[in-house]
Amino acid sequence: MCSRLKLVFALSVLLQLLDFSRGNNVGVAYGRDANNLPSPDKVAQLVRNHNIQYIKIYDTDPQVLNAFKNTGIKFTVGVHNSDLPAFQSQSYVDSWLANSILPFYPATRITYITVGNEVTESPDNAANLVVPAMRNVVSALKKSNLQDNIKVSTPLSFGVLSNSFPPSEGAFKSSLAYVLNPLLEFLDENQSPFMVNIYPYFAINDDSSLKFALFEPSNQVFVDRNTGLRYDNMFDAQLDAVHFAIANQFRRATNLLDAQLYDVRFSLAYQNLNNMKTVVTETGYPKGGSPGHRFATIDNARIYNTNLIRHVTSGSPTTALSGGVHVMSGTPAKPNAEVDVYIFSLFDENLKQGSDIEGHWGIFYPDMTPAYDLEFPGTSSGKSWCIASSQASKSALQNALDWACGPGQADCSDIQPVLEELGSKFTMTQAMEIASITD
């Protein structure tokens, strides 16, 4: 049954937009380091058939972006590390945006641009170049008034941490302060997410740690000695180590006294004051490899990714304080935080370099058959829209919408196509007067 709900001037429409657009999402990283993959058109249909709503690629391949036009799937595109020297030029970046992004947007729903990938692991000068390149990309987006619709960040390796245990003592390597301090400043200025790649698989060393990594029930629950927070899976422990590392880096950058470290931890763990969104741009589990990788099996890969999806998208309690008080899903230190996750990867990639497990992370084989059963949340979002008081002023709604779709980081994509069609002569509130949504 279809119903058309008029979007009228109302402040509570904004509140519904803000409330119901928030949430944790699971997507898939579509790596293409292979010579036997299906065409992008076939991949787009495969992705739609399996209700995958978020896709991450590592470039701006026009064939891929064309294939996903008008699918409604939200896209993260990327810039290679090797392109970062060219991205030091603003004119080059302006041209790149005009040729690689604007011809596809908004029909292809690009929401993030990742500039570089794991730059601190790169043997070249990528780490020094990444933040200036990111600033140039934001400047180019501003010229098209897209800085609030497309956010810019860079995925980091979990290896940027010098310590991750216990999570509350998570810290970045001091040798990387030259890139992390300006990066965190950039992310804060632009309301962009902190992006990190997390692989619990690489911390498995025995059967006990295997259960911890696979989100499986165990008698062993780790309690952080500083915060009293309980961890029943490795993913949350590693992600909170990143969260605390961000807080501890802030402490170093602002010269807080050592005696104030406890206050930083307390604020993050219990008052949830750190509002920077986190995106796990890669996580996953290998399903094969040499005999030396005895935990890399199809069954373990299925268990990890199945439980990961349930954990990230579930609203049920998953952790508890040491006193037994359950908290909302999320992570123990940031129970109400929004965390998006991308599973690596869509396909096995036969040209991947490195160890023999590198080519065995796909949830599909190159012939598009599933490696194992894996269900993604359906397309229905459960959104609702309310008709607000007619006494709400247009100026109040406009100001609130400007904040929500910008600094508030609400998902305004449902009305964005209307804005694109009507042109800049209409404000967002004017567009909302005549826009409608079909369910």
Secondary structure, 3 states (H helix, E strand, C coil): CCCEEECCCCHHHHHHHHHHHCCCCEEEECCCCCCCCCCHHHHHHHHHHCCCCEEECCCCCHHHHHHCCCCCCEEEEEECHHHCCHHHCHHHHHHHHHHHCCCCCCCCEEEEEEECCCHHHCCCCHHHHHHHHHHHHHHHHHHCCCCCCCEEECEEEHHHEEECCCHHHCEECHHHHHHHHHHHHHHHHCCCCEEEECCHHHHCCCHHHHHHHCCCCCCCCEECCCCCEEECCHHHHHHHHHHHHHHHHHHHHCCCCHHHHHHHHHHHHHHCCCCCCEEEEEECCCCCCCCCCCCCCHHHHHHHHHHHHHHHHCCCCCEEECCCCEECCCCCCCCCCCEEEEEECCECCCCCCCCCCCCCCCCECCCCCECCCCCCCCCCCCCCCCCCCCCCCHHHHHHHHHHHCCCCCCCCCCCHHHHHHHCCCCCHHHHHHHCEEEC
